[in-house]
Amino acid sequence: MKRKILIAFAIFLPIQIMFLQFLKTQPQWVELYYSQGIYPYLSSLLRLAFGFIPFSVGDVLYGVLIFISLRWIYKRIRNNFREFNKWGVELLAFFSILIFFFHLFWGYNFYRQPLHHSLQLKADYNLPELNNYTEHLIEKTNKLQLQLTQNENKPVEFSFHKFEVGRLMTDGYHHLAKTNANFIYENPSIKPSLLSIPLSYMGFNGYLNPLTNEAQVNTRIPLFKLPTTTSHEIGHQIGYAKENEANFMACKVSMNHSNAAIRFAGYAFALQYCLGDLMQKDPCQADNLIGLLNTGVLQNYQEVGDFWQAHQNPLEPLFKSFYNQFLKANNQPLGMKSYNYVVALLVNDFYQTKTLATY
């Protein structure tokens, strides 16, 4: 009986793969029936179930899965990989079950409609629009830095504790949800990752556990990065699986927060994306605009750079390459290099808001 069940799960694996290929052609269907249908209830239920637990259940679950996998591999090696028919079916069944729950609990969001459809924004922009918006971001970032420090040469220091950031960014989502249903976030579940040290050496700020819907945040990163990292992971929690869309959510929530220091972090985060894009399109203009930044802002950026420099290791490119391939396999053809779409959302949201404000 057990073997029949394993065979059934193994056969189900290629069926799932074909179904995912089909979903790539049906983003409207995914958006209606999954992302705006069952997913909000399912994800909210998971956060309700695990959110009150003070530690990361997802990290513990990962540990258990790794232990079981290593134990399984050890047994296969000890038996010289004999009985291939048996363990081959077990392996396929394991991946089939894992892929099923990954997509059911979160992963189908990779195949939903692009965010600009929901926000009724354009998906393209021109160089003058990018240049003007980048100048706007520099003005806002410099103004907030000076307001917070009273000295354009000092970096912004953040007065809140790192374990307060989850509550603060939840408040930011609640504020925007009053006027935009895309930002509704219920039953918060934001945890400091038990793996923050290895995450630092792997080069990651945080991640979402798709099986428990917990937002895991690397609490070792500078406070300057915590607001946008946390709101990025919340963006994943509420169904924006693609990195570029979660980054837009992080910018939008942080830039509209009631806390001035968080607004500074949000504007500086958006500015990084726009300067990065402008550097590709017009390097000379990008250099000119960087020269307009207050020294204190540059010092905040340098703090982040110094942190990652201190945590470099030879395996970091391997980890990022693996994650890059994971993104490409899940309907993100550009992988981690998705600056243009983030910038498109930011630029067009800015001009739409500006236009509406004139009426």
JOJOTA-V953887 format. One record per helix or strand of 3 or more residues. SS is the DSSP state (2 for helix, 1 for strand). FROM is the first residue (numbers start at 0). LEN is the number of residues. If there is no record, write none. Layout:
SS | FROM | LEN
SS | FROM | LEN
This chain:
2 | 1 | 22
2 | 26 | 24
2 | 56 | 22
2 | 83 | 22
2 | 106 | 5
2 | 114 | 5
2 | 126 | 23
2 | 161 | 16
2 | 180 | 3
1 | 189 | 3
2 | 195 | 7
1 | 205 | 4
1 | 213 | 4
2 | 222 | 15
2 | 242 | 13
2 | 259 | 22
2 | 282 | 8
2 | 294 | 16
2 | 315 | 14
2 | 338 | 19
